[in-house]
Amino acid sequence: MRKYERDESWVIYQMIDRGGTVSGSNAVCEQAEWEEMERKKPGAQSLVQCGIATEGVAERLARGTSGDPKPKVTRKTAVSYSSPV
């Protein structure tokens, strides 16, 4: 753990456009940055999750399954996925 990460907490949020629609994908920032954004423009972003211990965990949670490696398909697994005749 890096020295500056000890007391940090991370959040996942989404931006909200003027029409009230969530725009874009999840984003990650430090809790203090989130609080500053909310102070400057309340309601312009939607909190998804807070209290995340590290940036890496927050990034993985925000990404979800996007960017995960595709499962390797072999002949054996391809045959087991095909429907029986």
N, C-alpha and C positions, 0 to 999 in steps of 0.2 A: 504494500500500500504506500502510495506516495505521501509525503509529509502534508501537502496541502489538502489531501482528500479526507483527513481524519475527522474534521468537524462539519463536512459538507453533507448536504442532503440534496438529492436530485429529484426532478419532477418530469413528467411527460405531459405535454399539452398539445392542443390543436388551435390554430387560428380560426377566428370567426369573421366572415365578411360582413359588409354593411347590411346585407339582407338577412343576417342571422344564420347563415348556412356555414357549416364547417368547411373550410377550404384547405386543401392540401393534406399532407400526411402528418403523422405524429412528429413532434419535435421534443428535444431534451434540453434542459438547462438546470442550473443550480437553483435551489430553493430561493436564495436571496435574489437572483435575477428574476424569477417568477414574481416574487413579491413586488419588485420594482416595476415590472411590466403592468401588473394589476393596479398599482398605485397610479401610474401614468395614464393608462387606458383601461379602466375597469370594464370587464365583460368582453373585451376584444379578443380574448382567448379563452379556451375551455380547458380546465384541468382534467386530465385523464387519470393520472396516478401521482401521488406524492410520497415522500418519505423513503425514497430508494437510496440505499447505502452508497453505491458507487456509480460512476458514469457508465462503465461498461455494462453493468446490469441494466441500467436505465435504457441504454441504446438497444440492447437485445430485446427488452420488453417492448420498446417503442416500435421496433422493426417487426416484431411478431415472427411469422414464418418467412417473411420476405427476405430473400438473400440466403436462406438455408440451402445447403447442397441438395440437389435432386437425388432421389434414391437410385442406386445403381441397379439396372435391370440386366439380369443374366438370362440365359435360355431357361434355366430351371424356374426362376421367378416369373418369367414371361408366360410359361406354360401354365403355372398355377393361377395366374390372373385371367387366363382365357376362359370363356364360358364352356361348360361341357356340351357336347353334341348329343 
